Amino acid sequence: MRVTRAEPVLVHAAGDVPAADEYYFLSNLDQNVAVLMKTVHVFSPSRARDDAAAVIMDALGRVLVHYYPFQGSLVVSADDGRLSVRNDRRGVPFVVADADCELKEVGDVVLSAPDAAAVQEQLVFVGRSNSEEKEDDELGAPLLSVQVTRFRCGGFVLGLAMNHCLADGVAAAEFLRSWAEMARGVPLSSPPFLDRTVLRARTSPTVAFPHEEFAEMEDVSGLAGLREEPRVHRAFAIDADRLARLKRQACACSTFVALTAFVWRATSRAMRMRPEQKSKLMFAVDGRWRVDPPLPRGFCGNAVVFACCVSTAGDLLGGPVSAAARWIQDAIRRTADAFIRSAIDYVEVDGGRAPSMTATTLVTAWNRLGFHAADFGWGEAAQSGPAELPRGEVVMFMRDVRDGSIVVLLGLPRSCMQEFQDMVDLI
């Protein structure tokens, strides 16, 4: 597939935005996630319109009136090193592109990763040329970039690159739905609440929990050597029968808990962790309804904290999957107001150090976010999901809407992937 991009057009809010300070506050939960979050949303030819790109561009200008920080610039304070958004109306780059084939020729652009990685790269514009792009250098990129790629069959793909400091998965999905409502000419069902100071650290920061999610796990298994190996990525479809077996083994807990417990054990075994090696699991928990009082409806920002479990590999692999599931459930229950406020204060006291990833598995559940539900006027997307391979120790869960299976996408050192495959085959 070859994609030809037109020159980007800067889209600005199409109307007066609320009076705002020069700098838009980002909370401590926003500070450690200033990386681009790339997604693709596929609309089939039977539902698409010839003027889809124009409709989407026009609606973007109107939704930016409500989400005005999205057209600003990410800056770092010279005083304390904190990130904030400068409300400079920089604008959102919008690119219209044309592919030289039909959608059916490129196949599944979401669930067939890593085979689709080269295709995904052409479907998302990051707001700068490839020669300018540097990994983990997000200050030079716009906070949001948009590309609409038209295919010969009449279908198209909406590709987004959004800085994660703007929104977690829940807020990003709400932004997409609001944008789609603007395209349909209906009022916003959930107007954004933009004041992130509700998640400001307390005046006297109080760290009341150990917060092992930030702790460094000592490497006693030679894991550093494995990082020198080429990393390979694989996608594993866990069908309904296997999910049911996992849930029975985990003693009737949720699908997320059962599958996460399995993945934690499988990655620890695949990485050949010694029995005394501490293995860490992290996963995001939405704090919107867990803080007291709950965050206002439509809260736009990062409201997730990382729940964490730590076990020696010997205990983790020597016990049943139900034991790991119980630890995960306990971690979810701990993620209440006191824990969330303590995590925010921890970042304030510690200076914003990112969580350590040594001997760690980090699970992100894309299947729960509902990106596909955005309807711009021609129905929901046939597919929606991430448009990049997971970095480092990240494991992605995605749902295949065709059969209800969960696709587990991860990367491992080349010598470790077969062991993970063997664990999947044993489910």
N, C-alpha and C positions, 0 to 999 in steps of 0.2 A: 504494500500500500504506500502510495505517495500522497502527501498532503501539501497543498499550496496555500500559504497564508497571505491574506491581504495585509496592508499596513494597519497597525492598531489605531483605534480611535479612543480618545479619552472620554469617558462618560462621567458626568457630574450630576449631583442632585438636581432634579428638574423642578426646583421650587425653593422657597425659603426654608432653611433648616432652623431648629431651635437655637436661641442664643447659647453659645458655649464658650468655655475657657479656651485659651490657646492650646493647652495640653489636656488630653483626655486620660484620666487615671486608669491604670491597669492594676488589678489586685495581685497579691502574692501568688494566687493560683494561676495567673496569666504569665508570670515572669519566666517560668522554666520551659515554656512550650512554644517559643518563637521559631517554629519551623513551618514550612509550607505543607498544608494538608491538601492533597490533590484528589479530585473526584471526577468521575465521568457519569453521565446520565444519558441513556440511549433511548431515543424515540423512534419507533418503527415507522416505515413509510406509509402504512395504512392509516396512521393517526396524524402524521405531521402536516404542516401547512407550508406553502411555497414561501410565505413571508415570515417564517418562524424567527429568523435571525433579527429582523426589524422589530417584531413584537417583543422579543426578549430584551433587545437593547432599550427600547422605549420604556419597558416596565422596570428595567434596572435603574434608569434615571429617577423614576418615580419612587421606587422603594428606598433609594439612597437618601431621600428626604427623611425617612424614619430611621435609617441606619447610617447617619452621616459620618461616624468615625471610620467607616469602611473605605472612604475616599481619601483618608489622610495618609500620613507617613509615620513609620515606626522610628523612634529616636531613643537614644540613651542619654540619661542625665549625666552631666559632667560632675555633679556633686556627689551622688550616691550610687551611680551605675544602674539605676532602675530604668526599665522600659516604660515608655508612654507613647501615646499617639498624638502627633502634632496635627491639629485641625487646619491644615493648609489647603484643603480642597485640591489635592494633587490629582485626583481622579482615578477611575478604574479603567485600565486598558481593556478594550473589547476588540476581539479579532474574529473576522469571518474567514473561514477556510473551506476549501473544496478538496475532497478525496477523489482519487481516480478509479474508484471501484464502488460496488454495492456493499451494503452492510453485511449481507449474508456471506460475502467473500472473506471478511475479516473474522467472522465467527464471534465467539463469546469474548468481549473485551474486558469483562470484569472477573469472571470465575475461572478463566483459563490461564490466569497468571501462574508461572512466570512466562509462559509462551507469548502472552499478549503484551509483555512489557514494552517491546519496541513500538507496538501500535499505540499503546497508552501515551507514550512520550510525545507522539505527534498530535494527540488530541487535547493536550493541555498546554496553554501558553502561560509562562511564569512571569511575563512582564519585562523580560530582558533577553538578549540573545544568548545562545549557548556559549559563545565565547566569553560573555560577561559573567555567566553563572558560576558561582563557587559554592560548594557544598557547605551547609551550615552558615552561610553568609546571607541572612535574610533582610538585613537593613537596606540593601540595595534594591530589593524587589518590592513592588506594590503590595499593599495588604490584601488586595483581591485582584485577580485577573480572570478574564472570561474568554472562552473560545467557543464558537459555534461552528462545527464541521459538518458540511453538507455532503451527502453521498448521492451517487447517481440514481439510486432507487427512489429518492425522495425522503428517505430517513435522515436523521442527523444526530449528532452527539453534542451535548452541552458539557464542556470541560471547565472545571473551576480549579484555581489555585488560590487558597485562602490561608493567610497566616493564622496558625493555631492560637496565637495570643488573642485574636479577635473573638474566638468562639470555640467551645467544645463541640462534640458531635451533636448534642441535643440542640444547642443554639444555632449551629450551622444548618441543621435540618429545618429549624423554624424560620431562619432567614430565607432558605430556598422556597419554603411554602408561602411566605409573605410575598416574595418576588413573584411567584406564580399567581397569587391572588391579584396583584397589581396588573398582571397580564390579562386576567379575566375580568378586570374592572369591578371587583368586589371589595368590600372593606376588609381590612386586616382582621383575621380571626384572633390573632394574638399579637398585638402591638408590642414592640420591644421595650423592655425596661433597661435603660442604658447606664444607670447609676451604679457603678461597681464598688463604690465606697461602702456599700452594705457588707462587703467582704474584706474591709480594711482590717489590719491587725489591731488588736486591742491597745489602748493607751499604755498599759503595763503588760507587755507580752508575757504570757504564761504557758510554758511548755509542760503539759501535764501527762504526756505519754512518751514512751521511748522512741517512737517513730522510726521503726526499723526499715521503713521504705527508703530512708536516706542513708542507712548504715552501709558501710563497706564490708562485704563478705571476704574474708581472707581466702586466697586461692591456695588450697592445699592439694589440688588435683591436676595441676599443670594446665589449667584452662587457658592461660595466656599463650601457650604454645599452639593451641587449636586455632587461635585467632590468626595465625600466620597462614593457615590453610585457605584455599579458595572456598568461598561460601556459595552454597547451592540453595535454590528455593524450590519448594514443592507445594502443591495444593492437594489436600486429601479430602475427599467427599465422605462424610460420615452420614450414612443413610438412616432412615427412621428406625429400622430394626436394630442397628448398632447403637443408636442413641437410646433406645429403650433398654437394651442390655446394660449400657453404662449406667443408666438411672437406677436399674435394679441393683447393680453392684454397689452404687453409692447410696443405697437405702432410700430410694424414692425422693431425692432432692430435685431441684430444678435442673433443666437441661444445661443451663450455663454452669452451675456448680459442678455437675457430673463431668462435663466435658473439660472444664478448667482443671479439675482434679486429675483427670487422665493426662492432659497435656503437660502439666507440671511434672508428674512422675515420668512421663515418656521422655521429655527433654532432659531431665536430670540423668536418666539412664543412658540416653543417647550421647550425652556429653561425658560419659564415663567418670562421673563424680565418685570420689572415694567415700566410704561410709561416714567418715568424720567431717566431710565437706558440708558446710552450711549452704543450703539451697534456698533461694528466696523466690517467692511468687508475688507479683503485684498485678492489680487489676483496678480499673477505674470504677468508682461508685459515685453516682449522681447525688450531690448534697442538697439539691434544691428543696426537697421536702424533709430533709434530715436536720437542717439547722432550725433553731428556735429564736424568733419566729421563722417560718418558711420564707424562702425568697419570693419576691413578687412574681406573679405570673408573667411569662415572657422575658424573664431575666436573660440578658444577652451577655455572654462572657463564659469563662471557665468556672464551672461550679462543681467540678469533680475533684475528688481526692483519691489518692492511691491507697486502697486497702492492701494489707501486706501479711503474708504468712512466711515464717522461717522455720525450717526443720533440717536436721542433718539428713544427708542423702540416705544413710543407713535406715533411719526411722521411716523416712518417706517411702522408700522402695521396699522395706521389709514388712510394712504394714499393708492393710487392704486399701483399696481406693476409697472406701467409705471413711477411713480415718482422715485422709486428705480433704475429703468433702466436708467433714465436720469442722476442720480448721478453717476452711474457706467460709463456711456459714458463720463461724464465730467472728471472723474478721469483718464480715458484712454487718453483723449486729453491733460491733464496736464502733462502726462509723456513724456516730450520732453527733449531736451538736458539740459536745465537749471535745471529741476527737478532732472534728473539722476545725474548730476555733484554735485548738492546740497546733494543728498542722500549719495553719496560716501564721500563727505566732512563731513557729519553728523557723519558717522561711525568713521572717522578719529578723530573728535573732541570729540566724546562721548566715545571713547575707545572700540568700538565693541560690545556694549550691544545688545543682540538679541531683536527683536520686542516683545512687551508684547502681551499675548494671552488672557487676561481677557476679557470676553464679546465679543469675536472675532470669526468670521467665516473666515477661510482661504481656498480659492478654488484653486485647482490645476487641470489643464485641460490636462490629459494624452491623450485625444482623438485627440489632435492637433499635436502630436509630430512625428508621422510616424515611430515608432520603427519597425512596421511589414514589412517595405519596404526593409529591409536588405536581400539580396539574396546571400547566400554562394555558390550557384551553383546548388541548387535543388529547387529553387523557394522561394517566400516569406513565412514568418512564417504564419501558420494558425491562430495563436493568439500571441499577445504580450501585456505585461502590467505589472503593479506593482505586486510584490510578497510579499506584506505585507499589513496589515491593516493600515488605516490612523491613525496617532497619534493625540491624543488630539482633537483640534478643526478643524483639516484638513478635507476637503470634496474633494473627487476625482471624476472627470468626466472621464468616459471611453466610447468608442464607441463599440457597438456590430455590427461587420461588416456583420452579417447575416441578420439583418433587419433594420439597420440604427438607431436604438434607442440609446439613451445615458443612460448609467448606472451611477447612483449617489450612491457612496459608502461613508458612514460616520459612526461615532460612537457617541453615546449620552448616558447620564445617563439613566438607565433602565426606570425610571418613565417618561422620556421625549420622548421616541421613538414613542409611540402611537400617540401623538399629531402631530409629523412630518408625520407619515403615513396618518393621517386624512387630512393633508394639501395636500399631494400628491393625495389622492383620489378625492379631489375637483377640480383638474386641468381639 
